[in-house]
Amino acid sequence: AGLHGLLGNSGQAFAQGPPVLHRIDHAEEDDDSGGLMPELSPTGSPQPFVPFLAPAPLAPFYNNSTPKLSGKCSLNFTAINGLMTTTAVDCFASFAPFLANVICCPQLQATLTILIGQSSKQTGSLALDPTLANYCLSDVQQLLMSQGASDNLHSICSVHLSNATEGSCPVSTVDAFESVVDSSKLLEACRKVDPVNECCSQTCQSAISDAARKISSKDAALTSDTASPKVDSCRNVVLRWLSSRLEPSSATKMLRQISNCNVNGVCPLSFPDTSKVAKECGGTVKNITVCCKAMDSYVSHLQKQSFITNLQALNCASVLGAKLQEMKVSTNVYSSCQVTLKDFSLQENINVFLRVMPHFDYAL
């Protein structure tokens, strides 16, 4: 049935037809180191589309090497060695750019959050100072890279100092946090996140947002703006506190599950100029074969950008539909050219990789 009925009110253009971490020796200190919508259950609740746990390590895919660590980072990497290995596999060098927004970067962010959260149980701090953060972020990259991860994760996942520091949040210690936030209520809301209903109910996400607003306003009036840089920084602090109160495996589930809601809510693809498709498919189509060739060429460009989930593909199809409508394309090109949701992603190619990695359990 193509995408007919899946794009909602995207206009007349588509209204017709069915459209285990090894022992590391620190290097000597060096000052210079720097149509496929999933079926719904009878209750109408969709099943989760993205896995919440990453696969077990697969040694045959990479050779361990010894990283050069700064020797100045106080984070306890050994305490979460299994998580570090999982993250290295999720960010496997050859696939990291394609799996970035769905798998690699959410897992990397969860790892950083848990590292700092677990460390706070000894230090009492929910943030690193900028100097220490630089060393630790570099060490994380070195450790992951030694196990086969990409050497460019900081760029691929836009990792900045704010991923480890307090940023602009006025609260950065456990004591200060717990003096402002109802910590028992927050922990209860996020201890077990419903993998199906959280994106709709936002039970944990709302509790996190409320706590972030409270600590962001510690020395000022309470703000209702959940998108300000200060609230964003404080949200990181909240997540670190939660990660300090949960076991690493439970914290990973919680962080990945709430990140999935954000991942699935947007289309991560960039859309180039649609004028060539509009030229061949606009108005009264004279040659449907030429039109479909232009459409296939356009979609193949999108497909090369990134792996995306089914829900993201649906959002992307809707965005492209609106763009073509603006370009006066009135033919249902999705149906006429047999374009389906899988055509918006690298799923077919990624599937080859996933099939030889049995611990992956992705609903594609």
Buried (B, 14 or more C-beta within 10 A) or exposed (E): EBBBEBBEEBBEBBBEEBBEBEEBEEBEEEEEBEBBBEEEEEEEEBEBBBBBEBBBBBEEBBEBEEBBBBBBBEBEBEBBBBBBBBBBBBBBBEBBBBBBBBBBBBBBBBBBBBBBBBBBEEBEBBBBEEEBBBBBBBBBBBBBBBBBBBEBBBEBBEBEBBBBBBBBBBBBBBEBBBEBBBBEEBBEBBEBBBBBEBBEEBBBBEBBBBBBBBBBBBEEEEBEEBEBEBBBBBBBBBBBBBBBBBEBBBBBBBBBBBBBBEBBEBBBBEBEEBEEBBBBBBEEBEEBEEBBBBBBEBBEEBBEBBBBBBBBBBBBBBBBBBBBBEBEBBBBBBBBBBBBBBBBBBBEEBBEBBEEBEBBEBEB
